[in-house]
């Protein structure tokens, strides 16, 4: 039985003011990490997606690079919208847009272009 986290997570983030998004995502990641460490979840699917976005936010704030990640299109679209909100609110540097493309968009487009 799969864990369905993305939909409630995305609805929650949509309702949070831009200034609080990074803290809320980090807290969610801490809870997921605790669940992983205690064997309540596995690192796959929606858990992987949310943790990947948290890593992206942390890297964008600190200027670090992370490896590209392929996620479902719906997740990628939501994270792009959220990244735009954060850049527009001054919570992420404008370079986060390009960083987002490198981490999430390009791997997804590459995967789509390889489908016959």
N, C-alpha and C positions, 0 to 999 in steps of 0.2 A: 504494500500500500504506500503510495507516494505522499510526500508532505507538500501541502499547498500553502506556500508562504508568500509568493510574489504578489498575488492580487491584494491581500490585506496590507502588505508592506507598501505597495505602490499607492493605495488609497490613503494610507496614513501619511506618507510623504507629501502627497498632493495637498493635504490639509494643513501641513506644518508651514509656518512662515519660513521664508528662505534663510533667514538668519539662524534658524534652529536645525536645519536639515542635516548638516554635518554631524552635529552632536547626536541627533536621533539615529542616524545611520550607524555611527560608531557604537552606540549602545546596543542596537540590534545585532551588530556583528559580535559584540562581547557575549551576548546571550547565546547566539548561535555557536560561538567557539566553546562556550561552556557545555552546551548540549553535545557537541562533537567530542569534547574531551571526556565526557561521562557516558559516551556510547548511546545517547538518546537519538542521534541522527547520524547520517553518513554524508560525506562531502560529495554531493552530486546534485544535479538539477538546480532547483530554486535556491538551495542553500549556497551552492557554488556561485550562482549569479549574484546574490546579495553580498556575499563576502568579496567577490571580485569588484563590485562597485565601491565598497568601502575601501579596499586597497587602492583603487583609482583615486578616490577623493583624498586619501592621505598622501599619496604620491604627488598629486597635483598641487596640494598645499605646500609640500616641502620641496618641490622641484625635482623629484626623483622620477626615474623611468620604471615602468613595469612591463612584463611580457604581455604580448597580445593575447586576447581571450575571445573565443567565439561563444556568443550567447544567442538565445532565441531572438528573433527580430522584435517581438513585442517588448522584451526586456531592454534591448538596445535602444529602441525608440523612446521608452520611458526614461532611461538613464540620460539620453541626449537632452531631452526636454528639461530634466532636473539639473543637468550640468549648465544649460543655458540660464535657468533661473538663478543658479549660484553665481555665475559670471556676472549677470546683470545686476545682482545685488551686491557685488563686490566681495563675495565670500570665496571665490576662486579667481585666480589670475586669468586674463583673456587667453593665455597660452593653453589653458585647459581644454579649449575647443579642439585644437590640433592634437593635443595629447589624447583626447577622447577618440578621435578618428584613428589614431595609431593603435590604440589599445582595443577598441571595440568594433568600429565601423569597417575598417579595412579587412580584418579577418573574416567578418561576416560576408562582405562582398566577394572576397576571394572564394569562400566556400560556395556561395550561390553561383558564381561563374564557372565552377567546376562541375556543376550538375548537368548531365547530358540533356 
